[in-house]
Amino acid sequence: WRDWMELILPDAGGPGIFRSDGAKFSARAAAFMESWKTEPAEGDLPRFVMDLLGKEGLLGNLSGATGKSMKAVDGSARNTTGQGLKDYRYDRARWLRAAKWITDGFSSGETEARAQLLRIMALCWELFRSAKSKRGTLSFDDMISRAREAVEAEPSLPGRFLHVIPESLVELDVTFRSRQAVMDTVNSLFRHIWSDGVARSIEKEFSPLAPPMSREWWPGRQETTIMPFELILPDSDDLTPKAKTGDLRIAAMRTLADRILEAVGSGATVWDSDGKGSFAPRPVTFRDFAVLVPSRAIYDQIEEVFIEERGIPTYFEGNRNYFGRGEVRDAVSLLEAIADPDDALAMASFLASPLSGLSPEEAALLVARSRGEGSSPGSLFEEHFPREASRFEKLRREGLAAGPSRPLTDLLEDSSVLLSYPSWKRPRVAANLRRAVDLAREYEASMGMSLAGCASYLRYMTRKGIESKEADTLGENDDMVRVMTVHSAKGLEFPVVAVTGLEQGLRTRGEGQRLVPSPHLGVVFTTLPESRRQEGDPEILGGAIHDIFETQETWEEKQRLLYVACTRARDSLILCGASRWIDGRPRARRYSWLETVTSWIESNGGKLTPTAAKEGTLPPGRPKEEVRKGERVQLPPEGDRSLEKISATAYALIRYCPFAFRMRHRQGLDISWEMPGGDSVGGADMGSLAHWILRRWDLRAETLSLYDPLREGAGLGSVLP
């Protein structure tokens, strides 16, 4: 205002000269000076910018503008600002966008929310690096507290962005999702952990989660009937004295599976939307349960119990045991059998699989008779089951003529094959068989059409246990228990969360490593070369110091991961461990979650007792579905297609990085910046901030710069395309 009203326009002539010029630009200049004789108040600044730079403003339409006054104003602007009128307007385009955004007439609530976001973005950009250097737990309300401190310490910030800074901020330590009993459990556990020194570098009291007591619906939120908390520690006395950790874990998984079946069968309730814009209790289903594991190494025990023993429909996110799946091994047996029908072992394996069309009892009798009579399983198959044998012969001839992918393709087109599996398994079976077809086609393209060669290649993969990720087949409404790692659960929440693997200890450097890179000490020798080492030599000091630092940092990170796991639960939290009981206490490994949990319970006066199995008959996971042998059953026709629902994070990926979206949500691969550790940009704090922005940003490119006012649009705009 001072540049234009005290220097530029007066030096070019003023209102009297402008009116006598007769040009359109001169008329706009005269009107502008009349409108803004006095310095605008803070609330009038957006309107001043619109009158100066807007489409109908003084500099809004300069194409074809002529006249002595226009040339005089242009020259005066160059003398005052160093820029002509067009350059001046172009360099201040963000002013115009900000003014439009402020004057667009948003509701007061929307404006306040956007203003809060602008303030946080403006002041918290450096806090991510601070969180990494402090190596502590930095919640979003901690960030806001530090932002307030930054405002008080930097007086230039409030004045510069006064029009978007509200008087107060909403406290973010209030959670609207978790039940009071679950919240109390989490607060009690982590108050104990915090007092034990989980983050030594942060001199701050523990900040507990607080309930929204002022909300009228909060009392009704407590009406759910599912048990809010349970610690599962099976009694090791029920097992053999030589039982290993895997056996103890199997026992723990059985107890957990029984709890899930009991909750579903008894009609226990959880809190959910009622479909009418409100919330109410409803019966719990399998899809309400999430089992979180510290690593995928526990997947095998969970699958053995949940699926094979208890019949619970279960989906394993990011499972890498593709070649260990029964349907994949069955497909390999089929290829081996059609490549050599006289191979008794291959033929018997095929007959025992659902792909043969025989029931398990029929296959067992056929194989037993073959062994007793010394006859070929193939000949008995043809004699007693001619229809199924005819289909097998058709697959064999097609494989010999068109290659190994052809019989596998025919299996996918035969609906009776998929219908021989339980309904909840069919999407997974279909996806895995479809991938087997792709692998066979790759073999054909590179190696040839040999049935025996392709079968040998796939059998080698299954025998070696080669890790390969399964396809993502979980639908939004599939009623299945979800099993995933704690890292994969970040940003998600579930009505019931079971945290397993409490017994696992820390993973630090291997004993055989002699030269270790250390962030604290540089390069560290952990032992001397054998030629210079003598019996009785003391431990290398550098290695011992490195181990102390590494153990502390790994332990703190492990505790933070436990916080992530526990805060995923809304209605019920189950902690599940496996350990031997000695003198009435579970034997917990040093630096394990079980050590933390047992210490917490005992410090609060609680008594640890083995978890007893529930008495009585539990409801089955799924009833077995009968399919009449040999009958082709048509699958239901495909329904109308609809748009897929995706999260804000998924939309951001597909909008700004389709390659990353394909990796994360189609191929199921981990993205580097979502992984923990390192000093690169990313992590949970950045993810929280991204969600915060995406909830409020109107997703227009021209408003992007508003979310980074400290650097005038250069910061956030430089990292997004």
Stockholm file with secondary structure:
# STOCKHOLM 1.0

chainA/1-721         WRDWMELILPDAGGPGIFRSDGAKFSARAAAFMESWKTEPAEGDLPRFVMDLLGKEGLLGNLSGATGKSMKAVDGSARNTTGQGLKDYRYDRARWLRAAKWITDGFSSGETEARAQLLRIMALCWELFRSAKSKRGTLSFDDMISRAREAVEAEPSLPGRFLHVIPESLVELDVTFRSRQAVMDTVNSLFRHIWSDGVARSIEKEFSPLAPPMSREWWPGRQETTIMPFELILPDSDDLTPKAKTGDLRIAAMRTLADRILEAVGSGATVWDSDGKGSFAPRPVTFRDFAVLVPSRAIYDQIEEVFIEERGIPTYFEGNRNYFGRGEVRDAVSLLEAIADPDDALAMASFLASPLSGLSPEEAALLVARSRGEGSSPGSLFEEHFPREASRFEKLRREGLAAGPSRPLTDLLEDSSVLLSYPSWKRPRVAANLRRAVDLAREYEASMGMSLAGCASYLRYMTRKGIESKEADTLGENDDMVRVMTVHSAKGLEFPVVAVTGLEQGLRTRGEGQRLVPSPHLGVVFTTLPESRRQEGDPEILGGAIHDIFETQETWEEKQRLLYVACTRARDSLILCGASRWIDGRPRARRYSWLETVTSWIESNGGKLTPTAAKEGTLPPGRPKEEVRKGERVQLPPEGDRSLEKISATAYALIRYCPFAFRMRHRQGLDISWEMPGGDSVGGADMGSLAHWILRRWDLRAETLSLYDPLREGAGLGSVLP
#=GR chainA/1-721 SS CHIIIIIIHHHTTHHHHHHHHCCHHHHHHHHHHHHTSSCCCGGGHHHHHHHHHSTTSTTSCCTTCCSHHHHHHHHHHHHHHSSCHHHHHHHTHHHHHHHHHHHSCCCHHHHHHHHHHHHHHHHHTTHHHHHHHHTSCCCHHHHHHHHHHHHHHCTHHHHHTGGGCCSCCCCSCBCSSSCHHHHHHHHHHHHHHHHTTSCTTCCCCCCCCBCCTTSTTHHHHTTCCSCSEEEECBCGGGSCTTCCHHHHHHHHHHHHHHHHHHHHHHTCEEEEECSSSSEEEEECCGGGEEEEESSGGGHHHHHIIIIIITCCCEEETTCCBGGGSHHHHHHHHHHHHHHCTTCHHHHHHHHTSGGGSCCHHHHHHHHHHHHHHTCCHHHHHHHHCHHHHHHHHHHHHHHHHHCTHHHHHHHHHCHHHHHTSCGGGHHHHHHHHHHHHHHHHHHHHHTCSCHHHHHHHHHHHHHHTCCBCCCCCCCTTCCCEEEEETGGGTTCCEEEEEECCTTCCCCCCCTTCCEEEETTTEEEESSCCGGGCCTTCCCCHHHHHHHHHHHHHHHHHHHHHHHHHHTTEEEEEEEECCCCEETTEECCCTTCHHHHHHHHHHHTTCCCCCBCCCCSCCCCSSCCCCCCTTCCCCCCCCCCCCCCCCCHHHHHHHHHCHHHHIIIIISCCCCGGGSSCSSSSCSHHHHHHHHHHHHHCCCCGGGGGGGCGGGTTHHHHHHCC
#=GC SS_cons         CHIIIIIIHHHTTHHHHHHHHCCHHHHHHHHHHHHTSSCCCGGGHHHHHHHHHSTTSTTSCCTTCCSHHHHHHHHHHHHHHSSCHHHHHHHTHHHHHHHHHHHSCCCHHHHHHHHHHHHHHHHHTTHHHHHHHHTSCCCHHHHHHHHHHHHHHCTHHHHHTGGGCCSCCCCSCBCSSSCHHHHHHHHHHHHHHHHTTSCTTCCCCCCCCBCCTTSTTHHHHTTCCSCSEEEECBCGGGSCTTCCHHHHHHHHHHHHHHHHHHHHHHTCEEEEECSSSSEEEEECCGGGEEEEESSGGGHHHHHIIIIIITCCCEEETTCCBGGGSHHHHHHHHHHHHHHCTTCHHHHHHHHTSGGGSCCHHHHHHHHHHHHHHTCCHHHHHHHHCHHHHHHHHHHHHHHHHHCTHHHHHHHHHCHHHHHTSCGGGHHHHHHHHHHHHHHHHHHHHHTCSCHHHHHHHHHHHHHHTCCBCCCCCCCTTCCCEEEEETGGGTTCCEEEEEECCTTCCCCCCCTTCCEEEETTTEEEESSCCGGGCCTTCCCCHHHHHHHHHHHHHHHHHHHHHHHHHHTTEEEEEEEECCCCEETTEECCCTTCHHHHHHHHHHHTTCCCCCBCCCCSCCCCSSCCCCCCTTCCCCCCCCCCCCCCCCCHHHHHHHHHCHHHHIIIIISCCCCGGGSSCSSSSCSHHHHHHHHHHHHHCCCCGGGGGGGCGGGTTHHHHHHCC
//
